[in-house]
């Protein structure tokens, strides 16, 4: 029997970017803790696979395939969640990300798009979910940021700036929406996902592991566990905070 402070019985969570990687792991962890889940990502087949895993846990799942940067997708997601799952109490803003950039080559349009993609959907999804959370008696938002927000490193000026903006958005929205809705963020370190795998030569992986105090790279489940904590009653007196989940790494090691 799970400790009641970590139980999500009766809760309903929306998870963006839920088809694979960190988003999938978060959705499954929340379902294991007792929540019903609304899943969104671009690829229906990925969502269906995650929904089947959640159903096998005895929880309900709905899927909304689409581009989470499109407000029509957001509106459909929120409306269907409340209509079909009965309420909305947790939001995991996981969709986002961009690659490295050359500071003399990336143009204004690409720069702007990367900033917007990493910040605007989290802002708008929070805006659209808070009324339903208040209606349900309260809620929690968890934004998935990155250690890039605090590392100083070459070729990550755009991604670092975008995630730093997401961190500050988190802090300020926590002020706006307390006490009913808590807003926190997680900064993942290097996580073993499909997106990372093509870049991990054996030499690079060995170097990264050797420079990580906990001597391994992260798994999506490491981030999911932190998201579960921040979404649960156990974090009931935590808001506006950025939690690093990075194996103890304090400088770029990629």
C-alpha positions in Angstrom: 0.0 0.0 0.0 1.5 3.3 -1.1 2.0 6.0 1.5 -1.1 8.3 1.3 1.1 11.4 0.8 2.2 9.9 -2.5 -1.2 8.6 -3.6 -3.0 10.3 -6.5 -6.2 8.4 -6.0 -9.1 10.5 -7.4 -6.7 12.7 -9.4 -6.8 13.4 -13.1 -3.6 14.3 -14.9 -2.8 15.8 -18.3 0.6 14.9 -19.7 2.0 16.6 -22.9 4.6 14.9 -25.0 3.3 11.6 -23.5 4.0 9.3 -26.4 7.5 8.3 -25.4 10.5 9.1 -23.2 10.0 11.3 -20.1 6.4 12.1 -20.9 5.5 8.4 -21.2 7.3 7.6 -18.0 5.5 10.4 -16.2 2.1 9.2 -17.4 2.7 5.7 -16.2 4.1 6.7 -12.8 1.1 8.9 -12.2 -1.3 6.1 -13.2 0.6 3.7 -10.9 -0.1 6.2 -8.1 -3.8 6.1 -8.9 -4.5 8.9 -11.3 -6.4 8.8 -14.6 -4.5 10.3 -17.5 -5.2 12.4 -20.5 -2.3 11.9 -23.0 -1.3 14.1 -25.8 1.5 13.9 -28.4 1.7 14.1 -32.2 1.6 10.4 -33.0 -1.6 8.4 -32.3 0.1 5.0 -32.3 2.5 6.1 -29.6 -0.4 7.4 -27.5 -2.4 4.2 -28.0 0.5 2.1 -26.7 0.8 4.2 -23.5 -3.0 4.2 -23.0 -2.9 0.4 -23.1 -0.2 0.3 -20.4 -2.3 2.6 -18.3 -5.5 0.5 -18.8 -3.5 -2.6 -17.7 -2.9 -0.8 -14.4 -6.6 -0.4 -14.0 -6.7 3.3 -14.7 -8.5 5.3 -17.3 -6.7 7.0 -20.2 -7.9 9.2 -23.1 -5.7 10.3 -26.0 -5.6 13.5 -28.0 -3.2 13.4 -31.0 -2.1 16.8 -32.2 0.4 19.7 -32.0 0.4 21.0 -28.5 1.6 24.4 -29.8 -1.8 24.7 -31.4 -4.4 26.3 -29.1 -7.2 24.3 -30.7 -5.4 21.1 -29.6 -5.1 22.5 -26.1 -8.7 23.5 -25.9 -9.8 20.0 -27.1 -7.5 18.3 -24.6 -8.8 20.3 -21.6 -12.4 20.0 -22.6 -12.2 16.3 -23.2 -10.3 15.7 -20.0 -13.0 17.3 -17.8 -15.9 15.8 -19.8 -14.6 12.2 -20.0 -12.5 11.9 -16.8 -14.6 14.1 -14.6 -12.0 16.7 -13.5 -8.5 18.0 -14.0 -6.0 18.3 -11.1 -2.5 17.7 -12.5 -0.7 19.1 -15.5 2.7 17.8 -16.7 4.1 20.2 -19.3 6.7 17.9 -20.9 6.5 18.9 -24.6 9.4 21.0 -25.7 13.1 20.8 -26.6 15.4 21.9 -29.4 18.9 21.0 -30.6 22.2 22.9 -30.3 22.6 26.1 -32.3 25.5 28.0 -33.9 25.3 31.6 -32.6 26.5 33.1 -35.9 24.2 31.0 -38.1 20.8 30.6 -36.4 18.4 33.3 -37.7 15.8 35.3 -36.0 12.8 33.2 -37.1 14.4 30.0 -35.9 15.5 31.6 -32.7 12.0 32.9 -32.0 10.4 29.6 -32.8 12.6 27.7 -30.4 11.9 30.2 -27.6 8.2 30.1 -28.2 8.0 26.3 -28.4 9.7 25.8 -25.1 7.7 28.4 -23.2 4.4 29.3 -24.7 2.6 25.9 -24.6 3.5 25.5 -20.9 2.1 29.0 -20.2 -1.1 28.5 -22.2 -1.7 25.0 -21.0 -1.4 26.2 -17.4 -3.7 29.1 -18.2 -6.3 26.8 -19.7 -6.1 24.1 -16.9 -6.1 26.4 -13.8 -9.9 27.1 -13.9 -10.6 23.4 -14.0 -8.1 22.8 -11.1 -9.8 25.5 -9.0 -13.1 23.9 -9.8 -11.7 20.6 -8.5 -10.5 22.2 -5.3 -6.8 22.6 -6.3 -4.1 21.2 -8.5 -0.4 21.0 -9.4 1.6 21.9 -12.5 5.0 20.4 -13.2 7.1 21.9 -16.0 9.9 19.8 -17.5 12.8 22.1 -17.9 16.5 21.2 -18.3 19.9 21.7 -16.6 20.7 23.7 -19.7 18.9 26.6 -18.0 21.8 26.9 -15.5 24.8 25.5 -17.3 27.1 27.8 -19.3 28.1 25.9 -22.5 28.8 26.4 -26.1 26.1 26.0 -28.8 23.2 26.0 -26.4 22.4 29.7 -26.2 18.9 29.2 -27.5 17.9 26.1 -25.6 19.5 27.4 -22.4 17.7 30.7 -22.7 14.4 29.0 -23.5 14.6 26.7 -20.5 15.7 29.5 -18.2 12.6 31.4 -19.4 10.5 28.3 -18.5 12.1 28.3 -15.0 11.2 31.9 -14.4 7.7 31.4 -15.8 7.4 28.6 -13.2 8.4 30.9 -10.4 6.1 33.7 -11.4 3.0 31.5 -12.2 3.4 30.0 -8.7 2.9 33.5 -7.3 -0.1 34.1 -9.6 -2.0 30.8 -8.9 -1.2 30.0 -5.2 -2.6 28.9 -2.9 -5.0 26.6 -4.9 -2.5 25.6 -7.7 1.1 24.8 -7.1 3.6 25.3 -10.0 7.1 23.7 -10.0 9.6 22.5 -12.5 12.2 19.7 -12.9 15.6 20.2 -14.6 16.6 16.8 -16.0 20.2 16.1 -16.6 21.3 13.6 -19.2 18.5 11.1 -19.7 18.7 7.9 -21.7 15.9 8.5 -24.3 15.5 7.6 -28.0 16.4 11.2 -28.8 19.8 11.0 -27.1 20.8 7.5 -28.2 22.1 8.5 -31.7 24.6 11.0 -30.1 26.0 8.6 -27.5 29.2 7.1 -28.7 30.7 4.5 -26.3 33.5 7.0 -25.5 31.1 9.9 -24.8 28.9 7.7 -22.7 31.8 6.5 -20.6 33.0 10.0 -20.1 29.6 11.2 -19.0 29.1 8.3 -16.6 32.6 8.9 -15.1 31.9 12.6 -14.5 28.5 11.9 -12.9 28.7 11.6 -9.0 26.0 8.9 -9.1 27.9 7.1 -11.8 25.1 6.5 -14.3 23.0 8.4 -16.8 19.4 9.1 -15.9 16.4 7.1 -17.0 13.0 8.6 -17.8 11.7 6.9 -14.6 14.0 9.1 -12.6 12.2 12.2 -13.9 8.8 10.5 -13.5 9.5 9.8 -9.8 10.3 13.5 -9.3 7.2 14.5 -11.2 5.1 12.2 -9.0 6.5 13.8 -5.9 5.8 17.3 -7.0 2.3 16.5 -8.2 1.4 14.6 -5.0 0.3 15.7 -1.5 3.8 15.1 -0.3 4.9 18.3 -2.0 1.9 20.2 -0.7 4.1 23.0 0.8 6.3 23.4 -2.3 5.6 25.8 -5.1 7.7 28.0 -7.4 10.7 25.7 -7.1 13.1 24.2 -9.7 14.3 20.6 -8.8 17.5 19.4 -10.4 17.4 15.7 -11.2 20.8 15.3 -12.7 22.9 12.7 -10.8 24.8 15.4 -9.1 26.4 16.9 -12.2 27.1 20.6 -11.8 28.7 21.4 -15.2 28.2 20.3 -18.8 29.6 16.8 -19.4 28.3 16.0 -22.8 
